[in-house]
Amino acid sequence: MKVPLYDAKPYDRPFFVKDGEAAGIEFVFHAFRLSEATAASAAGSPAVCAFVNDTVDRACLAALSRQGVGLVALRCAGFNQVDLKAAAELGIRVVRVPAYSPHAVAEHAVALLLTLNRKIHRAYNRVREHNFTLDGLVGFDLHGRVAGIVGTGKIGRIAAHILRGFGMEVLVHDLHPDEAWAASEGVGYASLDELLARADVVSLHAPLTPETRHLIDGAALARMKEGAYLVNTSRGALVDTVALIAALKRRKLGGVALDVYEVEEGVFFEDLSQVVLQDDDLARLVGFPNVLVTSHQGFLTEEALSEIARVTTENLARFGRGEELLPGTEVQPAL
C-alpha cells in the first residue's frame, strides 16, 4: 500500500521507512503540504499522512474523498487543522498519535525555562564572540519559587514532577482535577486566578479548544505576578500574541519562552534566513532580549519520533487490512 506523507522532513524519513517496510507500506514523501491544491497527489492511495501545518479543511477533504482516500493519519497529537465534521460527513476517518512522548515535551519546557532564567542563550552568543562578561546574565534560584502548571494531562504532570524535583512549590490548574495524583506529587490545585497571581513561572500544557483559545489574554497577563516567566510548549493560540507583546513592552513579565506560536504555518519548520520575515508580531517577539523562541521542537527526540512512526504506521496497516484501529487514536467531531 502506497501512502503519501506530506510536509516530510529529513528527520521523519528514517523512522517511517523502517516501520513502513516492516508493515508493507511504501511511504511517498512530499516536502509540500497537504491542502485542496495538492490533494490530487493522493490519487490511488487509500490513506494519507498529514502533519500539524497541513490544511485539512472541508475543501481538502472533499478533494481527498474524490481520490478515494478513506483515512487521514495525523503524525501528531493535535487535530485542530482538520475539519472533523466534514471528515465524518465524507466518511473519512481521522487518527492521531495522542501520546508519543510526554517526557520529550515536558523536558523541553523545563529546558526553555532554565535557558531563559539563566540567560544561557545570551551567554552562548557572547562567548562565541570572546565576550566573557557576566553583566545582564543574572537569574534566580528555582528552588523555593512557585511554579504554575496549567493543564495536568500527561505532559503537565511530568513537568510538575520535574519542577518539584528542583524544590519548587507547584500549583496546578485543570478543569478536571485529580486530587489523588496531586497529593501523591505534593502539588496543589488552584484556580487560574490564584495560580497566575502567585506563580513565578507559568507553564502551559492545556489543549486548544474554543474555551482555551487566548486563555492567556491581556486580562490574564495583568493578573500575573510582576516579573514572572511564561512558558508555552502546548498550543500557540493559548496565548494572545498582541497582548503578550504589549505586556513585554511595559515590562510586566520577566521573560517568555515559546515553542509554539499562533500562526506557525509558513514559518515554523522552514528556513527563512534569506528572506524578510513577513509576520510582524513574530519578528517583534524574537527581537525582545527576554524572549526565547524555538520552532515547535518539543517533540523532537528519538523516542518520540519512533513512537510517532510506530503508531501511525500500525494504524495505516490496520486500516489497509480492514481491522480495528488502535484504541484511543481515532478522533471524532464534537457533538
C-alpha positions as CSV (number, residue, x, y, z in Angstrom):
1,M,0.0,0.0,0.0
2,K,1.3,3.4,-1.0
3,V,0.7,6.3,1.4
4,P,1.7,9.9,0.6
5,L,3.3,11.6,3.6
6,Y,3.1,15.4,3.5
7,D,5.4,18.1,4.8
8,A,8.1,15.5,5.1
9,K,11.3,16.4,6.8
10,P,14.7,14.7,6.8
11,Y,14.2,13.6,10.5
12,D,10.9,11.9,9.6
13,R,12.0,9.6,6.9
14,P,14.3,7.0,8.6
15,F,11.6,6.2,11.1
16,F,8.8,5.9,8.6
17,V,10.9,4.0,6.1
18,K,11.9,1.4,8.7
19,D,8.4,0.9,10.1
20,G,6.8,1.1,6.6
21,E,9.0,-1.7,5.3
22,A,8.0,-3.9,8.2
23,A,4.3,-3.2,7.7
24,G,4.3,-3.5,3.9
25,I,3.6,0.2,3.4
26,E,5.5,2.4,0.9
27,F,5.6,6.0,2.1
28,V,5.8,8.6,-0.7
29,F,7.4,11.6,0.9
30,H,6.3,15.0,-0.2
31,A,8.0,18.1,1.0
32,F,5.0,20.2,0.2
33,R,1.9,20.4,2.5
34,L,-1.4,18.8,2.1
35,S,-4.2,21.2,1.0
36,E,-7.0,21.3,-1.5
37,A,-4.4,22.4,-4.1
38,T,-2.2,19.3,-3.5
39,A,-4.8,16.7,-2.7
40,A,-4.7,15.3,-6.2
41,S,-1.3,13.8,-5.3
42,A,-3.1,11.3,-3.2
43,A,-4.7,9.6,-6.2
44,G,-4.7,5.9,-5.9
45,S,-3.9,5.9,-2.2
46,P,-6.5,4.7,0.4
47,A,-4.9,6.9,3.1
48,V,-2.7,10.0,3.6
49,C,-0.3,11.0,6.4
50,A,-0.5,14.7,7.5
51,F,1.2,16.9,10.0
52,V,0.4,20.0,12.1
53,N,0.6,22.6,9.4
54,D,-1.3,20.8,6.7
55,T,-4.6,22.4,5.8
56,V,-7.1,19.5,6.0
57,D,-10.3,21.6,5.7
58,R,-13.6,20.8,4.1
59,A,-12.3,21.6,0.6
60,C,-9.2,19.4,1.0
61,L,-11.2,16.5,2.5
62,A,-13.7,16.7,-0.4
63,A,-10.8,16.5,-2.9
64,L,-9.3,13.6,-0.9
65,S,-12.6,11.8,-0.9
66,R,-12.8,12.1,-4.7
67,Q,-9.4,10.4,-4.9
68,G,-10.8,7.5,-2.8
69,V,-9.0,8.4,0.4
70,G,-10.7,6.9,3.5
71,L,-8.2,7.7,6.3
72,V,-6.2,10.7,7.4
73,A,-3.4,9.7,9.7
74,L,-2.0,12.6,11.7
75,R,1.5,12.1,12.9
76,C,1.0,14.5,15.8
77,A,-1.3,14.8,18.8
78,G,-3.1,18.0,17.7
79,F,-6.0,17.8,15.3
80,N,-7.3,21.4,15.1
81,Q,-6.0,21.5,11.5
82,V,-8.7,19.0,10.4
83,D,-12.4,19.8,9.8
84,L,-13.7,16.7,11.7
85,K,-17.3,17.4,10.9
86,A,-16.6,17.5,7.2
87,A,-14.5,14.3,7.5
88,A,-17.4,12.5,9.2
89,E,-19.8,13.6,6.6
90,L,-17.5,12.4,3.8
91,G,-16.8,9.1,5.5
92,I,-13.1,9.8,6.1
93,R,-11.7,8.5,9.4
94,V,-9.1,10.5,11.2
95,V,-6.5,9.2,13.6
96,R,-3.7,10.8,15.5
97,V,-0.8,10.0,17.9
98,P,-2.2,11.0,21.3
99,A,0.9,10.5,23.4
100,Y,4.2,10.0,21.5
101,S,6.5,11.1,24.3
102,P,5.1,13.3,27.1
103,H,8.6,13.3,28.6
104,A,10.0,15.0,25.4
105,V,7.7,18.0,25.6
106,A,7.9,18.3,29.4
107,E,11.7,18.2,29.4
108,H,11.8,20.8,26.6
109,A,9.6,23.1,28.6
110,V,12.0,22.9,31.6
111,A,15.0,23.3,29.2
112,L,13.4,26.5,27.9
113,L,12.8,27.7,31.5
114,L,16.4,27.1,32.5
115,T,17.8,28.7,29.4
116,L,15.6,31.7,29.8
117,N,16.2,32.1,33.5
118,R,20.0,31.7,33.4
119,K,20.4,33.6,30.1
120,I,22.2,30.6,28.6
121,H,21.3,31.6,25.0
122,R,22.7,35.1,25.5
123,A,25.9,33.8,27.3
124,Y,26.5,31.3,24.5
125,N,26.4,34.0,21.9
126,R,28.7,36.2,23.9
127,V,31.3,33.6,24.5
128,R,31.4,32.8,20.7
129,E,32.4,36.4,20.2
130,H,35.0,36.1,23.0
131,N,32.9,38.3,25.3
132,F,33.3,36.7,28.8
133,T,31.5,39.4,30.8
134,L,28.6,38.4,33.1
135,D,26.7,41.7,33.1
136,G,23.0,41.2,32.4
137,L,23.1,37.4,33.0
138,V,21.6,37.3,36.5
139,G,18.9,34.7,37.0
140,F,17.2,33.4,40.2
141,D,17.1,30.1,42.0
142,L,14.2,28.0,41.0
143,H,14.4,26.3,44.4
144,G,11.8,27.8,46.8
145,R,9.9,29.6,44.0
146,V,6.4,28.9,42.8
147,A,5.6,27.2,39.5
148,G,2.2,27.2,38.0
149,I,1.2,24.4,35.6
150,V,-1.9,25.0,33.5
151,G,-3.2,21.6,32.4
152,T,-2.5,18.3,34.2
153,G,-2.5,15.8,31.4
154,K,0.4,13.5,30.8
155,I,2.8,16.3,29.8
156,G,1.7,18.7,32.6
157,R,2.1,16.1,35.2
158,I,5.6,15.2,34.1
159,A,6.5,18.9,34.1
160,A,5.1,19.3,37.6
161,H,7.1,16.3,38.8
162,I,10.4,17.7,37.3
163,L,9.8,21.1,38.9
164,R,9.1,19.6,42.2
165,G,12.5,18.0,41.9
166,F,14.0,21.5,41.8
167,G,12.4,22.2,45.1
168,M,9.7,24.4,43.7
169,E,6.2,24.8,45.2
170,V,3.9,23.7,42.3
171,L,0.4,24.9,41.8
172,V,-1.7,23.3,39.1
173,H,-4.9,24.2,37.3
174,D,-7.2,21.9,35.4
175,L,-10.9,21.7,34.7
176,H,-10.8,18.1,35.8
177,P,-8.7,17.9,38.9
178,D,-7.2,14.7,40.1
179,E,-6.7,15.2,43.9
180,A,-5.2,11.8,44.4
181,W,-2.4,12.5,41.9
182,A,-1.8,15.9,43.3
183,A,-1.5,14.6,46.9
184,S,1.0,11.9,45.7
185,E,3.1,14.5,44.0
186,G,2.9,17.1,46.7
187,V,1.3,19.7,44.4
188,G,-1.9,21.7,44.9
189,Y,-4.8,22.6,42.7
190,A,-5.7,26.3,42.4
191,S,-8.0,28.5,40.4
192,L,-6.4,30.1,37.4
193,D,-6.6,33.5,39.0
194,E,-4.7,32.3,42.1
195,L,-2.1,30.4,40.0
196,L,-1.4,33.5,37.9
197,A,-1.1,35.8,40.9
198,R,1.3,33.5,42.8
199,A,3.4,31.8,40.3
200,D,7.0,32.9,39.5
201,V,6.8,30.6,36.4
202,V,3.7,29.8,34.5
203,S,3.9,26.8,32.1
204,L,1.1,26.0,29.7
205,H,0.1,22.3,29.0
206,A,-3.5,22.6,28.0
207,P,-5.2,21.5,24.7
208,L,-6.5,24.1,22.3
209,T,-10.3,24.3,22.4
210,P,-12.7,27.2,21.8
211,E,-12.7,27.7,25.6
212,T,-8.9,27.8,25.9
213,R,-8.2,29.9,22.9
214,H,-6.4,33.1,24.2
215,L,-6.6,31.7,27.7
216,I,-3.6,34.0,28.4
217,D,-5.0,37.3,27.2
218,G,-4.5,40.8,28.3
219,A,-6.5,40.4,31.4
220,A,-4.7,37.2,32.4
221,L,-1.3,38.7,31.8
222,A,-2.3,41.7,34.0
223,R,-3.1,39.2,36.8
224,M,0.3,37.5,36.6
225,K,3.0,38.2,39.2
226,E,5.3,41.1,38.3
227,G,8.4,39.8,36.6
228,A,7.1,36.2,36.2
229,Y,8.1,33.9,33.3
230,L,5.6,32.4,30.8
231,V,6.5,29.2,29.1
232,N,4.3,27.7,26.3
233,T,5.1,24.3,24.7
234,S,1.4,23.4,24.1
235,R,-0.6,25.3,21.5
236,G,0.3,28.7,20.2
237,A,-3.2,30.1,20.3
238,L,-3.5,29.6,24.1
239,V,-1.7,33.0,24.2
240,D,-2.9,36.2,22.7
241,T,0.3,37.3,20.9
242,V,-0.7,41.0,20.6
243,A,-1.5,41.2,24.3
244,L,1.8,39.4,25.1
245,I,3.8,41.9,23.1
246,A,2.1,44.7,25.0
247,A,2.9,43.1,28.4
248,L,6.5,42.7,27.4
249,K,6.8,46.3,26.3
250,R,5.5,47.6,29.6
251,R,7.9,45.2,31.4
252,K,5.2,43.2,33.1
253,L,6.9,39.9,32.5
254,G,10.5,38.8,33.4
255,G,10.6,36.7,30.3
256,V,8.8,34.4,27.8
257,A,9.8,31.1,26.3
258,L,7.7,29.7,23.4
259,D,8.0,26.5,21.4
260,V,4.6,27.2,19.7
261,Y,3.1,30.3,18.1
262,E,-0.3,31.4,17.0
263,V,0.5,31.4,13.2
264,E,3.1,28.8,12.6
265,E,2.1,27.9,9.1
266,G,4.7,29.0,6.5
267,V,7.2,29.9,9.2
268,F,7.9,27.1,11.7
269,F,9.8,24.1,10.1
270,E,11.0,26.4,7.3
271,D,14.4,28.1,6.5
272,L,13.5,31.8,6.1
273,S,17.1,33.0,6.9
274,Q,17.4,34.5,3.4
275,V,14.1,36.4,3.2
276,V,12.3,39.1,5.1
277,L,10.0,37.7,7.8
278,Q,6.5,38.8,7.0
279,D,4.9,38.2,10.4
280,D,5.4,41.4,12.2
281,D,4.3,40.1,15.6
282,L,6.7,37.2,15.4
283,A,9.5,39.5,14.3
284,R,8.8,41.7,17.3
285,L,8.7,38.8,19.7
286,V,12.1,37.4,18.7
287,G,13.6,40.9,19.0
288,F,13.0,41.1,22.7
289,P,16.1,40.2,24.8
290,N,14.0,38.4,27.3
291,V,12.1,36.2,24.8
292,L,13.2,32.8,23.7
293,V,11.6,31.0,20.8
294,T,12.1,27.5,19.4
295,S,10.4,26.2,16.3
296,H,8.0,23.6,17.7
297,Q,10.8,21.2,18.5
298,G,9.5,19.9,21.8
299,F,8.6,16.6,20.3
300,L,11.9,16.1,18.6
301,T,13.6,13.2,20.4
302,E,14.4,9.7,19.0
303,E,11.9,8.2,21.4
304,A,9.1,10.5,20.2
305,L,9.8,10.1,16.5
306,S,10.0,6.3,16.9
307,E,6.6,6.2,18.7
308,I,5.0,8.6,16.1
309,A,6.1,6.4,13.3
310,R,5.1,3.2,15.1
311,V,1.5,4.3,15.9
312,T,0.9,6.0,12.6
313,T,2.2,3.0,10.6
314,E,0.3,0.5,12.7
315,N,-3.0,2.4,12.1
316,L,-2.4,2.6,8.4
317,A,-1.6,-1.1,8.2
318,R,-4.8,-2.0,10.2
319,F,-6.9,0.3,8.0
320,G,-5.5,-1.4,4.9
321,R,-6.4,-4.8,6.3
322,G,-9.8,-3.7,7.4
323,E,-9.1,-4.2,11.1
324,E,-9.9,-2.1,14.1
325,L,-7.7,1.0,14.6
326,L,-5.6,1.4,17.6
327,P,-7.7,2.2,20.7
328,G,-7.7,5.9,21.7
329,T,-6.3,7.2,18.4
330,E,-9.4,7.9,16.3
331,V,-10.7,11.4,16.5
332,Q,-14.5,12.2,16.3
333,P,-16.2,15.5,15.8
334,A,-17.6,17.2,18.8
335,L,-21.3,16.7,19.4
